[in-house]
Amino acid sequence: KEHATRLPERRGEATIPRPPGRLIWFHGASVGEINAVFPLIERLRADLDRARDEALIDPLTPVLNRRGFDARLGALLRQAEEPHAAHSLVMIDIDHFKRVNDNFGHPCGDMVIREIGARLTRSLRKYDYAGRYGGEEFFVLFSNTTSELARSIAERFRKDVEDSAFPWENEMLKLTV
């Protein structure tokens, strides 16, 4: 059946190798009916990819969420069993975040969380992972990074946040992490 591709003009059977390595078996379908299925399959694959991404990405910050963290951490731990593998984890918490929500409202708190997520993403290499662990807690998973280098990168990020102001309406918020 591997090489069988029969597309009859009348209703019948067809075996079509698509996607590569997999066979899809149609019984009693016309060529038009078979061809109509492929766009549906592609749309379903795209929907599945989108759902998979949404399951792993925090909707507020576009960084990994807790489930994404668990998945990436598991992958890094499996890699850590290899010789000379050095991975690091840094946890980041926005100091006194409750005051931001209490004094300026939750929309301001959301802006702060989005901005911290964006800054984390910009500060990382393409093979490191930032995410939101929950609430105002973030994490960074560093691939192939010693604890000393991870500490240095985290300190640079901490200092960047401390030296910055976060604009909100007519205020400039000063934050620390």
VENGI-V962860 format. One record per pair of residues at least 4 apart in sequence whose ideal C-beta (glycine too) atoms are under 7 Angstrom apart, sorted by sequence separation. I is the first residue (numbers start at 1). GAP is how many residues later the second one is. D is the distance in Angstrom with one decimal. If there is no record, write none. Layout:
i:I gap:GAP d:D
i:I gap:GAP d:D
This chain:
i:8 gap:4 d:4.2
i:29 gap:4 d:4.3
i:30 gap:4 d:7.0
i:31 gap:4 d:6.2
i:32 gap:4 d:6.3
i:33 gap:4 d:7.0
i:37 gap:4 d:6.1
i:38 gap:4 d:6.4
i:39 gap:4 d:6.2
i:40 gap:4 d:6.3
i:41 gap:4 d:6.4
i:42 gap:4 d:6.5
i:43 gap:4 d:6.3
i:44 gap:4 d:6.3
i:45 gap:4 d:6.4
i:46 gap:4 d:6.3
i:47 gap:4 d:6.2
i:48 gap:4 d:6.2
i:49 gap:4 d:6.5
i:50 gap:4 d:6.3
i:51 gap:4 d:6.3
i:52 gap:4 d:6.8
i:53 gap:4 d:5.5
i:58 gap:4 d:7.0
i:64 gap:4 d:3.2
i:66 gap:4 d:6.6
i:67 gap:4 d:6.6
i:68 gap:4 d:6.2
i:69 gap:4 d:5.9
i:70 gap:4 d:6.3
i:71 gap:4 d:6.7
i:72 gap:4 d:6.3
i:73 gap:4 d:6.2
i:74 gap:4 d:6.6
i:75 gap:4 d:6.6
i:76 gap:4 d:6.2
i:97 gap:4 d:6.9
i:98 gap:4 d:5.9
i:99 gap:4 d:5.6
i:100 gap:4 d:5.7
i:101 gap:4 d:6.8
i:104 gap:4 d:3.6
i:106 gap:4 d:6.2
i:107 gap:4 d:6.6
i:108 gap:4 d:6.6
i:109 gap:4 d:6.4
i:110 gap:4 d:6.2
i:111 gap:4 d:6.2
i:112 gap:4 d:6.3
i:113 gap:4 d:6.4
i:114 gap:4 d:6.3
i:115 gap:4 d:6.2
i:116 gap:4 d:6.3
i:117 gap:4 d:6.4
i:118 gap:4 d:6.4
i:119 gap:4 d:6.1
i:120 gap:4 d:6.6
i:124 gap:4 d:4.1
i:133 gap:4 d:4.2
i:145 gap:4 d:5.0
i:146 gap:4 d:6.9
i:147 gap:4 d:6.1
i:148 gap:4 d:6.5
i:149 gap:4 d:6.4
i:150 gap:4 d:6.2
i:151 gap:4 d:6.2
i:152 gap:4 d:6.5
i:153 gap:4 d:6.5
i:154 gap:4 d:6.2
i:155 gap:4 d:6.3
i:156 gap:4 d:6.4
i:157 gap:4 d:6.6
i:158 gap:4 d:6.3
i:159 gap:4 d:6.0
i:160 gap:4 d:6.2
i:29 gap:5 d:5.1
i:57 gap:5 d:6.1
i:58 gap:5 d:5.7
i:64 gap:5 d:5.5
i:80 gap:5 d:4.9
i:101 gap:5 d:5.5
i:133 gap:5 d:6.3
i:145 gap:5 d:5.1
i:167 gap:5 d:5.8
i:168 gap:5 d:5.7
i:8 gap:6 d:6.8
i:17 gap:6 d:5.7
i:18 gap:6 d:6.0
i:58 gap:6 d:6.8
i:79 gap:6 d:5.3
i:124 gap:6 d:5.8
i:132 gap:6 d:5.5
i:133 gap:6 d:5.1
i:6 gap:7 d:7.0
i:7 gap:7 d:5.3
i:57 gap:7 d:6.4
i:58 gap:7 d:4.2
i:80 gap:7 d:5.6
i:131 gap:7 d:6.7
i:165 gap:7 d:3.9
i:166 gap:7 d:4.2
i:6 gap:8 d:5.3
i:15 gap:8 d:5.7
i:16 gap:8 d:5.5
i:26 gap:8 d:5.3
i:56 gap:8 d:6.1
i:57 gap:8 d:6.1
i:64 gap:8 d:6.5
i:79 gap:8 d:6.9
i:100 gap:8 d:6.0
i:101 gap:8 d:4.2
i:130 gap:8 d:6.6
i:131 gap:8 d:5.4
i:142 gap:8 d:4.7
i:165 gap:8 d:6.5
i:6 gap:9 d:6.8
i:56 gap:9 d:6.3
i:100 gap:9 d:5.0
i:121 gap:9 d:5.4
i:165 gap:9 d:6.0
i:166 gap:9 d:6.1
i:5 gap:10 d:6.6
i:15 gap:10 d:5.6
i:120 gap:10 d:4.0
i:130 gap:10 d:5.2
i:4 gap:11 d:4.5
i:5 gap:11 d:5.8
i:56 gap:11 d:5.7
i:57 gap:11 d:6.4
i:76 gap:11 d:4.7
i:5 gap:12 d:6.7
i:14 gap:12 d:4.8
i:55 gap:12 d:6.1
i:56 gap:12 d:3.6
i:97 gap:12 d:6.8
i:100 gap:12 d:5.7
i:128 gap:12 d:6.3
i:129 gap:12 d:4.4
i:13 gap:13 d:6.8
i:117 gap:13 d:6.9
i:128 gap:13 d:6.5
i:1 gap:14 d:5.4
i:13 gap:14 d:5.3
i:128 gap:14 d:5.1
i:161 gap:14 d:5.9
i:162 gap:14 d:5.2
i:14 gap:15 d:6.7
i:56 gap:15 d:6.4
i:117 gap:15 d:6.3
i:128 gap:15 d:5.9
i:161 gap:15 d:6.5
i:12 gap:16 d:6.9
i:124 gap:16 d:6.7
i:127 gap:16 d:4.8
i:161 gap:16 d:5.0
i:11 gap:17 d:5.3
i:11 gap:18 d:6.6
i:16 gap:18 d:6.9
i:94 gap:18 d:6.7
i:120 gap:18 d:6.1
i:11 gap:19 d:5.4
i:158 gap:19 d:5.5
i:14 gap:20 d:5.8
i:120 gap:20 d:6.5
i:117 gap:21 d:7.0
i:1 gap:22 d:6.3
i:9 gap:22 d:6.3
i:94 gap:22 d:6.3
i:116 gap:22 d:6.3
i:113 gap:23 d:6.5
i:7 gap:24 d:4.9
i:7 gap:27 d:6.8
i:123 gap:34 d:5.4
i:120 gap:37 d:6.9
i:97 gap:39 d:3.9
i:119 gap:41 d:6.9
i:91 gap:42 d:7.0
i:94 gap:42 d:4.0
i:93 gap:43 d:6.2
i:93 gap:44 d:5.2
i:91 gap:46 d:6.6
i:92 gap:46 d:4.3
i:92 gap:47 d:7.0
i:91 gap:48 d:5.5
i:90 gap:49 d:6.8
i:60 gap:50 d:6.1
i:89 gap:50 d:6.5
i:90 gap:50 d:4.5
i:115 gap:51 d:5.9
i:61 gap:52 d:6.0
i:89 gap:52 d:5.8
i:60 gap:53 d:5.8
i:61 gap:53 d:5.6
i:60 gap:54 d:6.1
i:63 gap:54 d:4.7
i:87 gap:54 d:7.0
i:88 gap:54 d:4.3
i:112 gap:54 d:5.8
i:62 gap:55 d:6.8
i:87 gap:55 d:6.3
i:61 gap:56 d:3.1
i:87 gap:56 d:5.9
i:63 gap:57 d:6.6
i:72 gap:57 d:5.0
i:87 gap:57 d:6.9
i:88 gap:57 d:4.9
i:111 gap:57 d:6.3
i:63 gap:58 d:6.0
i:86 gap:58 d:6.1
i:87 gap:58 d:6.6
i:88 gap:58 d:6.9
i:86 gap:59 d:6.3
i:88 gap:59 d:5.3
i:86 gap:60 d:5.1
i:90 gap:60 d:5.6
i:108 gap:60 d:4.9
i:69 gap:62 d:4.9
i:88 gap:62 d:3.5
i:68 gap:63 d:5.6
i:112 gap:63 d:6.7
i:69 gap:64 d:6.3
i:90 gap:64 d:4.5
i:104 gap:64 d:5.9
i:64 gap:65 d:5.8
i:76 gap:65 d:5.9
i:64 gap:66 d:6.9
i:65 gap:66 d:6.3
i:63 gap:67 d:4.7
i:64 gap:67 d:3.1
i:65 gap:67 d:6.1
i:66 gap:67 d:5.9
i:76 gap:67 d:6.6
i:63 gap:68 d:4.8
i:66 gap:68 d:6.0
i:73 gap:68 d:6.3
i:63 gap:69 d:5.8
i:72 gap:69 d:5.4
i:69 gap:70 d:5.8
i:61 gap:71 d:5.2
i:58 gap:73 d:6.7
i:100 gap:73 d:6.9
i:58 gap:74 d:4.3
i:95 gap:80 d:7.0
i:94 gap:81 d:6.3
i:95 gap:81 d:4.5
i:95 gap:82 d:6.3
i:94 gap:83 d:5.5
i:93 gap:84 d:6.5
i:92 gap:85 d:5.1
